[in-house]
Amino acid sequence: MSGRPREFKDMTVIDAAMDVFWVKGFEACSTEELCKRTGLGRGSLYNAFGSKHSLYKHALLRYSEIGLQANLEILERPGPIKDRLRALMETVIDIDLNDPDRRGCLAINAAIERGGNDPEIAQEVSRQFARFEEALCHVMELGQHSGEISSKRPALELARFFRSSYYGMRVLSKVEQDRDALLDVVEGTLAALLTPYS
């Protein structure tokens, strides 16, 4: 029998587990709490997913699907490239600052908590970061071809610069109370893209 979770429980259980892991992290999240939030008994939970670690990986995969889709919807909007990039960063500023639990980004949380000693989770987070980088690189190329992005540096380099600013800002937003301070990160990042030889 396949080790994949049963289809009728799949998304509901994973979404509930994702919320718990997002708030508590992997280590601090107990099996009892996962059972309570998912509505499954311990035996059913392990029969469906095999282990807490496997459920955590499923939660990360689910987060990646939701997060990347939300980001792509912003990046693929009509209108100026700079406006799309600003909207992407301002959207997560508002999400993070309005979250009472200050959960931040689950992928970043996983990288910090598990990345150094859990190769499987590190690989999954790296894959998520790479998919975001690919989407950003495409946008940078479009912006350079249209003349909206004046930097002459390679599109991949610009995408990696923007991605670092984006993720760094999300780490800051877990403790930063001043929205204007985070908006300064946005404006500084976008200004660098408009400097021809920066």
C-alpha positions in Angstrom: 0.0 0.0 0.0 1.3 3.5 -0.8 2.6 5.6 2.0 0.9 8.7 0.5 -1.9 10.2 2.7 -5.4 9.1 1.8 -6.9 11.5 -0.6 -10.1 12.3 1.4 -8.0 13.5 4.3 -5.1 15.0 2.4 -5.6 18.8 2.2 -7.7 19.3 5.3 -5.2 17.5 7.5 -2.1 19.0 5.9 -3.6 22.5 6.1 -4.3 22.0 9.8 -0.9 20.6 10.5 0.7 23.4 8.5 -0.9 26.0 10.8 0.4 24.2 13.9 4.0 23.9 12.5 3.9 27.5 11.3 3.2 28.8 14.8 5.1 26.3 16.9 7.9 25.1 14.7 8.9 21.4 14.3 10.5 20.6 17.6 8.0 22.4 19.8 5.0 20.8 18.0 3.8 17.8 19.9 2.0 14.8 18.3 -0.9 15.4 20.7 -1.3 18.9 19.4 -1.2 17.7 15.8 -3.9 15.1 16.6 -6.0 17.7 18.2 -5.8 20.2 15.3 -6.1 17.6 12.5 -8.9 15.6 14.2 -7.0 12.4 13.7 -5.9 9.9 16.4 -2.3 9.1 16.8 -2.6 5.8 15.0 -4.5 7.3 12.1 -2.0 10.2 11.8 1.0 7.8 11.6 -0.9 5.4 9.3 -1.6 8.3 6.9 1.8 10.1 7.0 4.3 7.7 8.5 5.9 10.2 10.9 5.8 13.7 12.3 8.7 14.5 10.0 6.8 13.3 6.9 3.8 15.4 7.9 6.1 18.4 8.3 7.5 17.9 4.8 3.9 17.6 3.4 3.1 20.9 5.2 6.1 22.6 3.6 5.1 21.3 0.2 1.6 22.7 0.7 3.0 26.0 1.9 5.2 26.2 -1.3 2.2 25.6 -3.5 0.1 28.2 -1.9 2.8 30.8 -1.5 4.3 30.5 -5.0 0.8 30.7 -6.5 0.1 33.9 -4.5 3.4 35.4 -5.6 2.9 34.5 -9.2 -0.5 36.1 -9.3 1.1 39.4 -8.3 4.2 39.0 -10.6 2.0 38.2 -13.6 -0.4 41.1 -13.2 -0.6 43.6 -16.0 1.2 46.9 -15.5 4.7 48.2 -14.8 7.3 45.6 -13.5 8.3 48.0 -10.7 4.7 48.2 -9.5 4.5 44.4 -9.4 7.7 44.0 -7.4 6.6 46.7 -5.0 3.2 45.1 -4.6 4.8 41.7 -3.9 6.9 43.2 -1.0 4.1 45.4 0.3 1.7 42.6 0.4 3.8 40.4 2.6 4.6 43.4 4.8 0.9 43.8 5.5 0.4 40.1 6.0 3.3 39.8 8.4 2.5 42.9 10.4 -1.2 42.0 10.7 -0.5 38.5 11.9 -0.9 38.4 15.7 1.4 35.3 15.9 4.1 36.9 13.7 4.7 33.6 12.0 6.6 35.1 9.1 7.5 32.7 6.3 7.2 29.0 7.0 10.0 28.2 4.6 12.4 30.6 6.3 11.4 29.3 9.7 12.1 25.7 8.4 15.5 26.8 7.0 16.5 28.4 10.3 15.2 25.6 12.6 16.0 22.5 10.5 18.2 23.5 7.6 21.5 22.9 9.4 20.7 19.3 10.6 18.0 18.0 8.3 19.1 17.5 4.7 15.7 16.5 3.5 14.0 19.6 4.8 17.0 21.8 3.6 16.6 20.3 0.1 12.8 21.1 0.1 13.3 24.7 1.3 16.1 25.2 -1.2 13.8 23.9 -4.0 11.1 26.4 -2.9 13.6 29.3 -2.9 14.8 28.2 -6.4 11.3 28.2 -7.8 10.7 31.8 -6.5 14.1 32.8 -7.9 13.1 31.4 -11.4 9.9 33.4 -11.3 11.7 36.6 -10.3 14.4 36.0 -13.0 11.7 35.9 -15.7 10.2 39.2 -14.4 13.7 40.8 -14.4 14.3 39.7 -17.9 10.9 41.2 -19.0 11.8 44.4 -17.2 15.2 44.7 -18.8 13.8 44.0 -22.3 11.1 46.7 -21.9 13.6 49.2 -20.4 11.7 49.4 -17.1 14.7 47.9 -15.2 17.8 49.8 -16.1 20.4 47.8 -14.3 22.8 46.1 -16.7 23.6 43.3 -14.4 22.4 39.7 -15.3 18.7 39.1 -14.7 19.6 36.1 -12.5 21.8 38.3 -10.3 19.0 40.9 -10.0 16.5 38.1 -9.1 18.9 36.8 -6.4 19.4 40.3 -5.0 15.6 40.9 -4.9 15.0 37.5 -3.4 17.5 38.2 -0.6 15.9 41.5 0.2 12.4 39.9 0.2 13.4 37.1 2.6 15.5 39.4 4.7 12.5 41.7 5.1 10.3 38.8 6.1 12.8 38.0 8.9 12.8 41.6 10.0 9.0 41.7 10.0 8.9 39.1 12.8 10.2 41.7 15.2 10.0 45.1 13.4 6.9 47.1 14.5 7.6 50.1 12.2 6.0 49.6 8.7 7.9 52.6 7.4 11.2 50.9 8.2 10.1 47.9 6.1 9.0 50.1 3.3 12.5 51.6 3.2 13.8 48.2 2.4 11.3 48.0 -0.5 12.3 51.4 -1.9 16.0 50.7 -1.5 15.6 47.4 -3.3 13.6 48.9 -6.2 16.0 51.9 -6.5 18.9 49.5 -7.0 17.1 47.9 -9.9 16.8 51.3 -11.6 20.5 52.2 -11.3 22.1 51.2 -14.6 25.5 50.0 -13.2 24.5 49.0 -9.7 
